[in-house]
């Protein structure tokens, strides 16, 4: 039985993950550590009672001897690396919820840990969704060669937008070279192009005036396929992969592929700032501030309070 410790259960993900994990019979959440950026201590203790979790730890270090793996799930992506370090230093694996990180320096350190042999799993369930895997399982003779991919997702640019690029990269794999901002539509949706090494034409839209489902339109040399994942099965698809990986199966994206997704967004942000200039992933400045996780978690917590009062 794999013992899991959840760090910063800020979002809805932990509440949705735990029943799947426990039902699997392969893992159990036994400990929680929370900095109370979103859920206060009272709500955290209720979360622990609800899921019959044994320990509420004051620090990540206190959790280490109680668990086999850490699930880093805070809404502030800037805390993901510091919260992961104690596990990594102790030789324990981590799963890091999306977005993995928000700036280049964190990506580079995650890559360094991976080169040293650390197990770092992540991050969006869309990367591993059944529908993408089903298309990939078809032979080239059946599906054809990929020619173009267009992805759409609503809500915010990065925290939610990261899902659609992870989904694209789950389909195509690594190979993003550069990104260009193409513009915004009248409803506020922003369109970007990703330049791939294999010259597949890739575009994605984030944001807009409405909530949009996750959708990929894939053109191949033989057909056009629209992929809209079953959201009821997303977490199951992800967590089955995570548990398989923790049990020794090589079935999840390596860290350089996870960080490539983040670099796509960092390059996209710079391209927009520079009026659509094409930005290579290798040209992102080392000191680029990236996306502000502290600002986002403050916004997220405020929106959560507003929603609870409706």
Backbone bond lengths (Angstrom), bond angles and torsions (degrees), N, CA, C in turn:
res aa  C-N    CA-C-N  psi(-1)  N-CA   C-N-CA  omega(-1)  CA-C   N-CA-C  phi
1 X - - - 1.470 - - 1.530 109.47 -
2 X 1.313 116.68 123.86 1.461 122.04 179.91 1.525 109.07 -80.79
3 X 1.321 116.89 125.25 1.467 121.82 179.38 1.536 108.95 -93.65
4 X 1.324 115.64 122.26 1.465 121.60 -175.11 1.520 110.01 -109.99
5 X 1.330 115.70 137.54 1.454 121.84 170.47 1.514 109.77 -113.43
6 X 1.316 116.99 125.97 1.464 121.56 179.42 1.522 109.09 -95.83
7 X 1.313 115.61 129.20 1.457 122.40 178.10 1.524 108.70 -109.86
8 X 1.333 116.10 121.56 1.469 123.40 178.13 1.531 112.28 59.73
9 X 1.341 117.43 75.71 1.469 121.50 179.40 1.533 111.70 -78.94
10 X 1.332 116.13 63.82 1.463 121.49 -170.96 1.524 113.72 -75.05
11 X 1.322 116.91 -39.83 1.462 121.01 -169.64 1.525 110.76 -98.93
12 X 1.320 115.52 -172.60 1.468 120.88 176.74 1.523 112.10 -76.00
13 X 1.327 117.28 -13.26 1.467 119.80 -175.29 1.532 113.57 -58.29
14 X 1.341 119.86 -50.43 1.466 117.91 -179.18 1.527 113.33 -57.00
15 X 1.328 117.34 -42.32 1.464 120.01 178.81 1.521 111.83 -61.00
16 X 1.321 116.67 -34.24 1.463 120.97 179.81 1.526 112.47 -84.06
17 X 1.323 116.60 -30.77 1.468 120.51 -179.51 1.530 111.88 -70.42
18 X 1.331 116.20 -43.84 1.465 120.33 -168.64 1.528 113.22 -58.37
19 X 1.346 120.60 -47.34 1.470 118.65 178.74 1.527 113.06 -58.87
20 X 1.330 116.92 -36.71 1.471 120.44 179.05 1.524 110.22 -67.35
21 X 1.326 115.87 -44.41 1.465 120.20 179.76 1.527 111.56 -62.45
22 X 1.328 116.42 -45.86 1.456 120.06 -177.72 1.526 111.57 -68.85
23 X 1.322 116.41 -38.61 1.468 120.47 179.49 1.525 111.45 -64.64
24 X 1.325 116.84 -29.02 1.465 120.66 -178.02 1.523 112.64 -63.41
25 X 1.336 116.16 -26.30 1.455 119.94 -175.95 1.518 113.25 74.22
26 X 1.325 116.02 7.44 1.471 120.89 -176.41 1.527 112.22 -108.12
27 X 1.321 116.78 -16.98 1.466 120.25 -173.76 1.516 110.25 -152.01
28 X 1.325 114.78 157.24 1.464 120.10 175.89 1.521 109.25 -146.67
29 X 1.343 115.49 136.31 1.460 120.93 174.09 1.523 107.46 -79.52
30 X 1.323 116.17 120.65 1.464 120.24 -174.78 1.525 112.89 -116.27
31 X 1.342 117.45 -12.82 1.466 119.14 -175.81 1.524 110.35 -150.25
32 X 1.326 114.43 152.59 1.470 122.41 177.65 1.520 108.62 -136.30
33 X 1.317 115.77 140.75 1.469 122.24 169.41 1.516 106.64 -129.93
34 X 1.324 117.03 134.13 1.459 120.28 -175.05 1.521 110.06 -140.87
35 X 1.323 115.52 136.97 1.465 120.97 174.99 1.523 111.98 -92.58
36 X 1.337 117.22 0.85 1.465 123.56 174.22 1.526 113.22 63.17
37 X 1.319 117.25 33.28 1.465 120.48 176.16 1.521 111.46 -72.68
38 X 1.328 116.60 -27.54 1.468 121.30 -179.16 1.527 110.46 -121.70
39 X 1.313 117.13 -55.04 1.463 121.89 178.72 1.525 109.42 -98.66
40 X 1.335 116.63 129.39 1.459 119.58 -179.91 1.532 110.08 -76.91
41 X 1.321 116.25 179.86 1.463 119.63 -175.23 1.524 111.72 -63.94
42 X 1.323 117.20 -39.35 1.465 119.97 -179.92 1.529 110.82 -61.70
43 X 1.323 116.53 -45.95 1.459 119.94 179.98 1.530 110.88 -67.47
44 X 1.319 116.12 -34.55 1.463 119.73 177.93 1.523 110.83 -65.54
45 X 1.332 116.72 -42.23 1.469 119.73 178.71 1.530 110.89 -65.74
46 X 1.323 117.28 -34.15 1.464 120.25 175.53 1.531 110.46 -67.04
47 X 1.319 116.57 -39.31 1.464 122.28 175.98 1.535 109.84 -58.73
48 X 1.315 116.25 -43.09 1.465 121.42 179.84 1.529 111.07 -65.98
49 X 1.332 116.85 -42.71 1.471 120.21 178.62 1.527 110.66 -64.10
50 X 1.320 115.38 -44.01 1.469 120.86 -177.95 1.524 111.62 -57.71
51 X 1.326 115.93 -42.00 1.466 119.90 -174.78 1.532 113.26 -100.90
52 X 1.333 116.12 7.51 1.465 121.82 176.05 1.531 111.57 55.29
53 X 1.324 114.54 51.26 1.460 122.40 179.82 1.526 108.78 -92.12
54 X 1.301 116.51 138.92 1.471 120.97 -170.72 1.523 114.39 -76.88
55 X 1.348 117.67 -39.31 1.465 119.68 -168.14 1.524 112.25 -127.86
56 X 1.332 115.36 136.80 1.462 122.41 165.80 1.523 106.27 -109.72
57 X 1.310 116.56 110.63 1.464 121.99 -174.98 1.522 110.63 -96.27
58 X 1.305 116.16 145.63 1.459 120.70 179.43 1.522 111.98 -81.48
59 X 1.318 116.83 -27.44 1.463 121.54 179.90 1.523 109.34 -137.48
60 X 1.320 115.75 161.71 1.463 120.03 174.49 1.524 109.79 -63.12
61 X 1.326 117.04 -39.60 1.463 120.87 -179.07 1.531 111.66 -58.75
62 X 1.319 116.31 -37.01 1.468 120.29 178.86 1.528 111.43 -64.58
63 X 1.306 116.32 -26.76 1.463 122.26 -176.60 1.530 112.73 -79.10
64 X 1.325 117.20 -24.64 1.464 121.33 -165.15 1.524 114.64 -55.25
65 X 1.331 118.12 -43.93 1.467 119.06 -176.12 1.526 112.60 -81.20
66 X 1.330 116.83 -1.02 1.462 121.14 -178.68 1.527 112.90 -100.31
67 X 1.340 117.00 -13.09 1.466 120.11 -171.52 1.529 111.02 -132.67
68 X 1.331 114.29 162.51 1.466 121.45 175.78 1.517 112.16 -99.75
69 X 1.332 117.27 -21.92 1.463 121.88 -176.49 1.523 108.80 -152.72
70 X 1.325 115.93 145.44 1.454 121.16 175.66 1.514 111.16 -103.72
71 X 1.324 116.42 134.03 1.463 122.65 172.65 1.530 106.85 -104.65
72 X 1.333 116.66 107.68 1.463 121.84 -178.35 1.519 107.56 -91.08
73 X 1.351 117.74 111.15 1.461 120.12 -168.45 1.527 114.02 -129.84
74 X 1.330 117.09 22.15 1.452 120.09 179.24 1.519 112.86 -69.78
75 X 1.330 115.85 149.72 1.464 121.12 178.26 1.526 112.05 -74.64
76 X 1.326 116.84 -18.07 1.469 121.36 176.13 1.522 108.61 -90.40
77 X 1.331 115.73 99.54 1.471 119.71 -176.47 1.525 113.01 -65.07
78 X 1.326 117.70 -17.88 1.467 119.48 178.05 1.528 112.25 -71.85
79 X 1.328 117.31 -14.41 1.468 120.40 176.88 1.527 112.13 -92.55
80 X 1.325 117.81 -7.54 1.467 119.63 -174.92 1.524 112.21 -61.48
81 X 1.322 116.54 -46.29 1.467 119.37 -179.22 1.527 111.97 -65.71
82 X 1.344 119.63 -52.30 1.473 118.08 179.33 1.524 113.39 -60.33
83 X 1.335 117.38 -33.05 1.465 119.26 178.01 1.531 111.58 -74.28
84 X 1.328 116.52 -26.37 1.466 120.12 179.11 1.524 112.16 -79.63
85 X 1.325 117.13 -29.88 1.478 120.28 -172.62 1.534 113.78 -53.69
86 X 1.349 119.69 -46.19 1.470 117.72 -179.15 1.532 112.93 -58.59
87 X 1.335 116.94 -38.92 1.465 119.97 176.85 1.523 110.53 -63.97
88 X 1.329 115.85 -46.84 1.460 120.59 -176.64 1.527 111.25 -64.46
89 X 1.332 116.33 -40.41 1.468 119.84 178.07 1.526 111.30 -64.87
90 X 1.334 115.91 -29.97 1.469 120.68 179.27 1.528 112.05 -85.74
91 X 1.330 116.94 1.30 1.461 120.66 179.91 1.511 113.93 76.71
92 X 1.339 116.65 20.23 1.464 120.56 -179.70 1.531 110.35 -101.92
93 X 1.329 117.54 145.90 1.465 120.45 179.22 1.520 111.81 -73.88
94 X 1.321 114.76 159.76 1.460 121.23 174.91 1.523 109.60 -133.82
95 X 1.313 114.71 145.95 1.460 122.06 164.86 1.516 106.18 -108.56
96 X 1.322 116.98 129.62 1.458 120.74 -178.84 1.517 109.09 -117.21
97 X 1.326 114.95 121.12 1.462 120.89 -179.13 1.521 109.79 -69.98
98 X 1.320 114.98 160.38 1.470 120.09 -177.41 1.526 110.75 -71.38
99 X 1.336 117.56 153.89 1.455 126.90 -17.97 1.530 109.70 -70.91
100 X 1.302 116.43 145.58 1.464 121.30 -179.34 1.521 111.65 -53.13
101 X 1.323 116.24 -45.81 1.467 122.80 -177.73 1.517 107.63 -157.66
102 X 1.344 115.56 175.32 1.457 119.16 -178.92 1.510 114.43 -126.46
103 X 1.324 116.89 1.94 1.467 119.40 179.71 1.524 110.06 -147.40
104 X 1.319 115.02 159.47 1.454 121.40 -173.56 1.523 112.50 -62.55
105 X 1.325 117.40 -41.84 1.468 119.65 -176.13 1.524 111.37 -59.68
106 X 1.337 117.57 -38.00 1.464 120.23 177.53 1.526 110.76 -67.39
107 X 1.335 116.35 -40.94 1.468 120.09 177.26 1.520 110.87 -57.92
108 X 1.321 115.76 -44.81 1.465 120.13 -177.48 1.524 111.57 -64.96
109 X 1.341 116.75 -36.87 1.465 118.13 178.29 1.520 111.12 -70.17
110 X 1.335 117.66 -38.95 1.464 119.22 175.17 1.530 110.45 -58.76
111 X 1.324 116.49 -40.83 1.466 120.43 178.41 1.530 111.02 -63.40
112 X 1.327 116.41 -38.57 1.469 120.17 177.90 1.528 111.14 -62.87
113 X 1.325 116.19 -43.96 1.465 120.00 178.40 1.522 110.39 -61.43
114 X 1.330 116.64 -41.53 1.465 120.06 -179.43 1.528 111.20 -63.70
115 X 1.333 116.34 -39.31 1.469 119.65 178.70 1.529 111.51 -64.26
116 X 1.331 116.03 -27.39 1.469 120.53 177.91 1.529 112.20 -81.21
117 X 1.335 115.96 -3.98 1.455 119.56 177.51 1.509 115.65 104.63
118 X 1.328 118.22 3.77 1.464 121.11 179.89 1.527 110.39 -67.41
119 X 1.325 115.38 146.78 1.463 121.62 175.98 1.519 108.85 -96.20
120 X 1.335 116.02 111.30 1.463 122.80 -179.33 1.517 107.29 -126.01
121 X 1.321 116.31 112.71 1.455 122.37 -176.55 1.520 110.15 -108.64
122 X 1.311 116.83 150.24 1.460 120.23 177.70 1.510 109.92 177.90
123 X 1.311 117.23 -177.58 1.450 123.64 -14.18 1.518 109.13 -138.34
124 X 1.345 119.66 -44.06 1.468 122.04 177.51 1.522 110.58 -93.08
125 X 1.330 115.70 138.03 1.465 120.34 176.91 1.523 112.23 -64.32
126 X 1.337 117.43 -23.47 1.469 120.36 -177.82 1.524 111.77 -65.74
127 X 1.311 117.57 -28.60 1.468 120.86 178.87 1.530 110.96 -60.27
128 X 1.334 116.66 -31.18 1.460 121.42 -172.36 1.528 112.95 -112.13
129 X 1.318 118.14 13.62 1.466 120.39 -173.67 1.531 110.79 -61.23
130 X 1.325 115.33 149.21 1.462 121.25 -175.65 1.524 112.14 -59.48
131 X 1.333 116.74 -36.04 1.465 120.00 -175.04 1.526 111.99 -66.84
132 X 1.333 116.81 -39.21 1.467 120.09 175.91 1.527 109.78 -66.41
133 X 1.324 116.68 -43.03 1.463 120.14 -179.78 1.526 111.47 -64.25
134 X 1.332 116.33 -34.59 1.465 120.07 178.49 1.524 111.11 -64.26
135 X 1.343 116.94 -42.86 1.462 119.79 178.22 1.526 110.45 -65.33
136 X 1.322 116.69 -41.71 1.463 120.17 179.69 1.527 112.22 -65.23
137 X 1.326 116.59 -27.29 1.466 119.75 -178.52 1.524 112.53 -73.82
138 X 1.336 117.08 -15.93 1.462 120.10 178.71 1.529 109.96 -73.68
139 X 1.293 116.12 146.68 1.459 120.71 177.97 1.528 110.15 -70.26
140 X 1.331 116.41 158.69 1.463 120.82 175.95 1.522 110.19 -57.89
141 X 1.327 116.97 -36.25 1.466 120.87 179.79 1.521 111.19 -62.18
142 X 1.335 116.68 -32.60 1.463 120.66 -178.54 1.521 112.29 -85.06
143 X 1.336 116.75 -47.67 1.466 119.55 -172.57 1.517 112.77 -93.38
144 X 1.327 118.42 -25.52 1.457 121.56 -174.92 1.517 111.35 86.04
145 X 1.320 115.64 179.94 1.463 122.38 177.76 1.528 109.68 -88.76
146 X 1.326 116.50 140.86 1.456 120.21 178.65 1.527 109.93 -67.90
147 X 1.335 116.38 131.49 1.459 122.02 179.46 1.527 112.37 -113.64
148 X 1.342 116.60 -42.43 1.467 119.79 178.56 1.516 109.64 -152.27
149 X 1.332 114.66 152.76 1.463 121.71 178.68 1.520 108.03 -139.10
150 X 1.336 116.09 132.61 1.471 120.61 173.76 1.517 108.04 -126.53
151 X 1.332 116.44 126.86 1.453 121.79 179.77 1.516 111.91 -115.47
152 X 1.323 115.90 146.42 1.467 121.71 179.03 1.525 109.33 -134.02
153 X 1.327 115.34 136.91 1.452 121.04 171.68 1.525 107.79 -150.33
154 X 1.329 116.15 144.29 1.463 119.65 179.54 1.518 111.54 -91.99
155 X 1.311 115.27 -162.99 1.467 124.27 179.37 1.527 110.79 69.34
156 X 1.324 118.34 -140.85 1.462 119.86 -169.33 1.526 112.55 -87.71
157 X 1.314 114.33 168.65 1.466 122.26 -173.74 1.521 114.03 -68.05
158 X 1.327 117.68 -44.41 1.465 119.73 -169.25 1.525 113.14 -111.37
159 X 1.310 118.65 -57.80 1.459 120.87 -175.40 1.522 111.95 -56.40
160 X 1.321 116.89 -42.50 1.462 121.37 178.72 1.518 110.81 -97.73
161 X 1.327 116.04 -34.67 1.457 120.04 -179.54 1.509 113.16 -60.68
162 X 1.333 116.69 -28.26 1.465 120.17 -178.65 1.526 111.55 -59.19
163 X 1.337 116.69 -26.80 1.463 119.98 179.25 1.531 111.87 -56.92
164 X 1.341 116.52 -44.10 1.466 118.43 -171.53 1.521 111.40 -72.09
165 X 1.338 117.75 -34.82 1.465 119.01 177.61 1.527 110.11 -72.92
166 X 1.334 117.72 -36.11 1.467 119.21 173.82 1.528 110.33 -61.13
167 X 1.326 116.88 -39.27 1.462 120.71 178.68 1.528 110.84 -64.53
168 X 1.338 115.93 -43.41 1.468 120.49 177.36 1.525 110.37 -60.38
169 X 1.328 116.31 -44.37 1.457 119.19 -177.61 1.526 112.21 -75.08
170 X 1.330 116.84 -24.15 1.458 119.12 170.83 1.515 111.44 -64.10
171 X 1.331 115.77 -31.47 1.467 121.36 178.28 1.523 112.06 -80.73
172 X 1.323 116.55 -49.12 1.464 121.31 -171.91 1.519 113.75 -93.48
173 X 1.328 117.04 -20.32 1.450 119.56 -174.09 1.518 110.84 81.25
174 X 1.341 117.32 -169.58 1.463 120.71 -179.09 1.520 110.98 -75.43
175 X 1.330 115.10 171.66 1.461 120.12 177.14 1.508 114.35 132.14
176 X 1.348 117.70 7.40 1.464 120.21 176.19 1.527 109.36 -68.53
177 X 1.329 116.35 130.44 1.468 121.23 -178.43 1.521 112.46 -107.02
178 X 1.339 116.56 -38.14 1.461 120.71 -172.85 1.520 108.92 -158.57
179 X 1.338 115.48 165.42 1.458 121.73 -179.21 1.519 108.96 -136.73
180 X 1.335 115.07 145.04 1.460 120.44 176.74 1.520 109.55 -132.90
181 X 1.325 116.13 132.84 1.469 122.28 174.27 1.516 108.43 -78.95
182 X 1.338 116.42 125.47 1.461 120.99 -176.70 1.522 113.68 -98.63
183 X 1.335 117.14 -20.24 1.457 119.27 178.91 1.514 111.92 133.71
184 X 1.336 114.77 178.97 1.463 121.82 -179.06 1.518 109.88 -120.94
185 X 1.330 115.95 145.42 1.462 119.03 175.51 1.523 110.38 -87.83
186 X 1.321 116.49 176.92 1.470 120.57 -174.33 1.522 112.35 -64.75
187 X 1.324 116.94 -22.52 1.457 120.41 -179.98 1.513 114.30 -90.72
188 X 1.332 116.52 3.07 1.457 120.01 177.83 1.515 115.07 95.20
189 X 1.325 117.55 -3.97 1.458 119.76 176.27 1.522 110.63 -69.90
190 X 1.328 117.16 135.43 1.462 121.75 -177.71 1.526 110.09 -110.21
191 X 1.334 115.02 137.66 1.458 121.66 -174.38 1.525 110.48 -113.65
192 X 1.331 115.52 134.96 1.461 122.11 -178.87 1.527 109.68 -131.81
193 X 1.325 115.37 152.25 1.461 121.23 173.79 1.518 109.55 -114.98
194 X 1.334 115.93 134.35 1.462 122.10 174.14 1.522 107.85 -105.48
195 X 1.315 116.63 126.35 1.461 121.42 177.35 1.527 108.54 -91.34
196 X 1.330 115.85 122.92 1.461 122.09 -177.72 1.521 111.55 -105.12
197 X 1.323 116.20 151.95 1.465 121.69 179.19 1.524 112.25 -59.34
198 X 1.330 116.41 -33.84 1.462 120.28 -177.57 1.528 112.86 -90.86
199 X 1.343 116.34 9.55 1.467 123.21 175.44 1.524 114.49 64.77
200 X 1.320 118.36 18.29 1.463 119.90 168.77 1.527 107.62 -67.47
201 X 1.322 117.19 133.92 1.465 121.70 -179.51 1.525 108.72 -80.44
202 X 1.321 116.95 117.97 1.461 121.90 -175.83 1.519 109.68 -125.78
203 X 1.328 116.36 126.42 1.460 121.88 173.92 1.523 108.83 -132.95
204 X 1.333 114.96 155.33 1.460 118.41 174.91 1.521 109.65 -147.68
205 X 1.335 114.93 149.67 1.465 122.22 177.74 1.516 109.22 -119.12
206 X 1.328 115.87 134.12 1.460 121.33 175.39 1.525 109.00 -124.47
207 X 1.334 115.64 151.26 1.460 120.46 176.63 1.514 112.86 78.31
208 X 1.329 114.85 -168.44 1.457 121.26 -177.10 1.504 111.08 126.28
209 X 1.338 115.33 178.11 1.463 118.63 -173.81 1.515 113.90 -85.86
210 X 1.327 118.24 -3.14 1.460 121.42 -177.94 1.522 109.84 -133.06
211 X 1.330 114.76 165.04 1.455 119.18 171.03 1.518 107.77 -80.31
212 X 1.321 116.71 127.41 1.459 120.85 178.41 1.522 109.40 -116.18
213 X 1.334 117.79 144.96 1.467 119.60 174.35 1.525 110.62 -72.09
214 X 1.314 115.94 167.91 1.466 120.62 173.80 1.526 108.20 -75.06
215 X 1.326 116.88 120.57 1.467 120.12 -178.96 1.523 109.92 -139.22
216 X 1.325 116.30 132.65 1.457 122.37 168.81 1.519 108.89 -115.33
217 X 1.324 116.19 134.79 1.461 121.63 169.16 1.521 106.89 -109.83
218 X 1.319 115.51 117.65 1.464 121.82 -172.75 1.525 109.43 -115.55
219 X 1.318 116.11 121.17 1.463 121.23 174.45 1.522 108.50 -101.37
220 X 1.324 116.02 128.51 1.459 120.79 176.30 1.528 109.07 -116.60
221 X 1.303 115.95 -179.05 1.464 120.33 177.95 1.520 112.06 -71.60
222 X 1.361 116.45 -5.20 1.459 119.48 -177.93 1.519 114.94 -125.73
223 X 1.355 117.56 -22.14 1.459 118.21 -174.00 1.521 110.94 -164.76
224 X 1.333 115.04 174.29 1.460 122.25 172.91 1.527 107.49 -115.07
225 X 1.319 115.85 130.81 1.459 121.49 -177.68 1.520 109.13 -123.71
226 X 1.325 117.14 132.47 1.462 121.99 172.81 1.520 108.48 -106.04
227 X 1.314 115.77 126.68 1.463 121.20 -179.19 1.524 108.86 -113.72
228 X 1.324 116.42 117.66 1.461 122.36 172.50 1.525 107.28 -127.18
229 X 1.317 117.86 102.96 1.465 120.57 -172.80 1.525 113.14 -63.24
230 X 1.307 114.97 150.35 1.453 122.79 171.86 1.526 107.09 -75.78
231 X 1.325 116.72 107.68 1.467 119.98 -174.38 1.525 112.66 -66.56
232 X 1.330 117.60 -19.18 1.461 119.92 178.36 1.526 112.32 -72.67
233 X 1.330 116.73 -14.19 1.463 120.19 -176.45 1.526 113.32 -114.41
234 X 1.327 116.63 3.06 1.464 119.69 -175.86 1.526 112.36 -63.31
235 X 1.326 116.83 -48.97 1.462 119.66 -176.04 1.527 111.07 -67.59
236 X 1.319 115.99 -36.97 1.464 119.68 177.54 1.524 110.95 -60.10
237 X 1.336 116.15 -45.02 1.467 120.42 -179.57 1.526 110.83 -61.57
238 X 1.330 116.04 -43.22 1.468 120.46 179.22 1.518 111.76 -65.40
239 X 1.324 116.54 -50.96 1.465 120.11 -172.43 1.522 112.27 -69.18
240 X 1.323 117.64 -31.59 1.463 118.95 173.71 1.524 110.34 -60.78
241 X 1.341 116.39 -40.08 1.466 120.56 177.65 1.533 110.68 -65.60
242 X 1.320 115.81 -44.32 1.467 119.76 -178.87 1.527 110.45 -59.78
243 X 1.335 116.63 -47.28 1.463 119.67 -179.03 1.523 111.30 -66.49
244 X 1.329 116.78 -40.44 1.472 119.60 175.98 1.525 110.68 -57.87
245 X 1.332 115.44 -42.76 1.465 120.15 -179.39 1.521 111.18 -65.20
246 X 1.328 116.67 -44.11 1.463 120.47 179.80 1.525 111.77 -64.93
247 X 1.332 115.91 -24.14 1.469 120.76 177.66 1.527 112.46 -90.34
248 X 1.355 115.79 5.25 1.459 119.01 171.41 1.507 117.03 110.78
249 X 1.329 117.79 -1.52 1.458 120.06 -179.20 1.528 110.08 -87.18
250 X 1.316 117.51 136.76 1.468 122.58 178.59 1.523 108.34 -86.63
251 X 1.337 116.89 93.18 1.464 119.32 -170.48 1.524 113.79 -141.87
252 X 1.333 118.14 10.33 1.455 120.14 -179.84 1.518 110.39 -124.42
253 X 1.326 115.17 157.55 1.462 120.62 -178.14 1.520 110.33 -61.45
254 X 1.333 117.91 135.27 1.464 120.29 175.26 1.519 110.85 -69.31
255 X 1.313 115.64 161.50 1.464 121.12 -174.88 1.530 113.41 -55.05
256 X 1.344 120.87 -42.70 1.469 118.73 179.37 1.529 114.06 -58.97
257 X 1.331 117.34 -27.67 1.463 119.44 175.64 1.528 110.89 -74.97
258 X 1.326 116.88 -36.70 1.465 120.09 177.19 1.523 110.82 -66.67
259 X 1.322 116.61 -42.07 1.468 119.19 -179.82 1.524 111.44 -72.59
260 X 1.328 117.51 -26.62 1.464 119.37 176.95 1.526 110.71 -60.86
261 X 1.330 116.54 -38.55 1.465 119.93 176.91 1.519 110.89 -59.37
262 X 1.317 117.06 -45.44 1.464 120.73 179.66 1.523 110.37 -63.92
263 X 1.314 117.25 -40.79 1.468 120.79 179.21 1.525 111.28 -63.91
264 X 1.326 117.52 -33.26 1.471 120.28 174.65 1.524 109.86 -57.88
265 X 1.328 116.97 -45.50 1.467 120.09 -179.27 1.523 111.98 -69.33
266 X 1.307 117.11 -37.62 1.465 119.43 178.11 1.525 110.42 -64.20
267 X 1.337 117.00 -41.79 1.460 120.72 177.38 1.523 110.94 -67.34
268 X 1.331 116.90 -37.61 1.465 121.02 178.82 1.526 110.80 -62.97
269 X 1.310 115.55 -42.72 1.471 120.72 178.80 1.523 110.69 -61.27
270 X 1.328 117.04 -44.04 1.465 120.90 179.11 1.523 111.27 -66.57
271 X 1.320 117.26 -38.16 1.461 120.63 178.64 1.520 110.89 -62.37
272 X 1.315 116.74 -41.89 1.467 119.89 178.07 1.525 110.37 -64.11
273 X 1.316 116.86 -41.61 1.463 120.35 178.84 1.526 111.85 -63.55
274 X 1.341 116.22 -26.95 1.465 121.40 -176.63 1.529 111.67 -107.77
275 X 1.348 115.05 32.26 1.472 122.04 171.90 1.519 113.59 57.64
276 X 1.323 116.68 39.66 1.453 120.22 173.22 1.514 115.52 88.54
277 X 1.309 117.51 12.76 1.468 119.96 175.32 1.532 109.35 -63.58
278 X 1.316 116.70 138.74 1.459 120.77 176.21 1.532 109.31 -71.16
279 X 1.327 115.98 124.85 1.467 121.67 -177.27 1.526 109.27 -114.30
280 X 1.316 115.89 121.21 1.459 120.32 175.52 1.531 109.81 -73.98
281 X 1.319 115.55 145.34 1.459 119.15 177.30 1.525 110.95 -62.06
282 X 1.307 116.72 -28.93 1.469 120.56 179.79 1.523 112.75 -78.69
283 X 1.335 117.29 -7.33 1.466 120.94 -179.02 1.525 113.22 -102.85
284 X 1.331 117.61 6.61 1.465 119.81 176.50 1.529 108.01 -67.56
285 X 1.329 118.89 124.72 1.470 120.44 -177.72 1.529 111.69 -61.87
286 X 1.309 117.85 141.47 1.472 120.74 -179.72 1.524 113.22 -58.06
287 X 1.340 116.28 -30.13 1.464 119.86 -178.18 1.525 112.48 -98.39
288 X 1.330 117.85 14.69 1.464 120.33 178.41 1.530 109.30 -57.80
289 X 1.343 118.59 128.97 1.467 120.26 -175.82 1.517 113.90 -70.81
290 X 1.334 116.68 -21.54 1.450 119.68 178.05 1.517 113.26 66.67
291 X 1.323 115.24 -144.17 1.467 122.33 -178.22 1.528 109.68 -100.80
292 X 1.316 115.88 136.50 1.462 122.94 -172.64 1.528 110.75 -84.44
293 X 1.322 116.80 103.23 1.453 120.71 -178.97 1.513 113.75 -68.57
294 X 1.335 117.42 -36.69 1.466 120.81 -179.93 1.519 110.86 -64.82
295 X 1.324 116.49 -41.33 1.463 120.29 178.06 1.522 110.39 -64.79
296 X 1.335 116.19 -39.22 1.463 118.45 -179.02 1.520 111.66 -67.06
297 X 1.339 118.31 -44.71 1.452 119.10 -176.65 1.528 110.76 -65.98
298 X 1.321 117.33 -32.14 1.465 120.15 175.10 1.520 110.19 -64.09
299 X 1.329 116.43 -46.32 1.467 121.36 177.10 1.527 110.34 -61.35
300 X 1.320 116.68 -44.09 1.463 121.82 -177.87 1.530 110.80 -61.23
301 X 1.326 116.13 -44.83 1.463 120.40 -179.76 1.525 111.16 -64.63
302 X 1.337 116.88 -40.60 1.462 120.88 178.70 1.522 111.24 -64.10
303 X 1.329 116.84 -42.98 1.466 120.64 179.07 1.522 111.11 -65.22
304 X 1.299 116.52 -35.27 1.464 120.83 179.29 1.524 110.80 -66.01
305 X 1.323 116.82 -40.24 1.463 121.03 177.65 1.522 110.32 -65.25
306 X 1.328 116.60 -43.60 1.469 120.66 178.72 1.522 111.18 -60.46
307 X 1.325 116.42 -42.35 1.465 120.75 -178.96 1.522 111.29 -65.34
308 X 1.329 116.85 -35.58 1.465 120.59 -178.47 1.520 112.48 -70.57
309 X 1.341 116.54 -20.29 1.465 120.90 -178.31 1.523 112.82 -90.82
310 X 1.328 117.12 -8.09 1.469 120.20 -179.11 1.517 111.08 -74.96
